[in-house]
Amino acid sequence: MKVHPSGFDLFRDGGKASGGDLYYFSNDPRARARFVSARQQAKKFIVKRRGYKPPDFVRMILDLRNLGWSHEKISYVLGCSANAVSSWAVGSRPFYDHGDAFIQLWQEMTWIERYPREGEFLTYKYDIGQLDLLDQLDGVIEQLDSEIGK
């Protein structure tokens, strides 16, 4: 009995199936079960992918630039080239390890847990660095005025 390397018997049923008879192999119950489970897994993945929004690296680089970080400084900390950081600033995406390290750096420098995602521009607002310093000083001045008035 000849058996194909994939495990299918090429000459069962009296030699009706040849090595290239895809229809014969696709009607095999084991093969159909594998295809059905693969289709279900692919469908779940595609549904999850629809709602996925990648991190907005352009916005995060701009935030770090507002805090005084240059592309060279970011690249030195992440261990990549300054050209890579410059290309991220115009829209390319970093490899996973550099992207993950960059997100951690951004979160540490801005003290914000939630990082921006593509397509969410202007849907929420956060303050970077000392941009809200004057608002905080107004609150301190009011508190001092109330304590002096007592």
C-alpha positions, 0 to 999 in steps of 0.5 A: 500500500502506497501512502503519500507523505501527508498521510493520505492513502493515494490508492484507496478505493481501487485506485480512484484517487491519484496524487493530484486529486484535490477534490478527493482529499478535500472530501476526507472527513479529517481534512474537512474538520481541519478546514472548518476549525481553521475557518472559524479561527480565521473568522474570530481573528478578522473580527478582532482585527476590525476593532484594533487601532495601532498606537499613534507613534507620530503623536507620541513622538510629538509629545516627547518632542514637546518635553525636550526629547530629540530623535537622537535621544529617543534612539539612544534610549531605545537602542535603535537608529535615529533614522528609525525614529525619524521614520516613525515620526512620519508614519512608519511603524517600528518593530514590536520590541522597539515599539513596546519599549517606546510606548513604555518610555512615553508612558514614563515621561508623560505619566499617562497610562492610556496611550493614543491610538490611530484614529482617535485624534481629538477624541480625548485630551491629555496634558503633557509635561508642564502645559497645565502648570499655570492652571495649577498655579491659579489654584494655589494662588486662590488657596493662598488668598483664602488662607491669608484672608482668614 
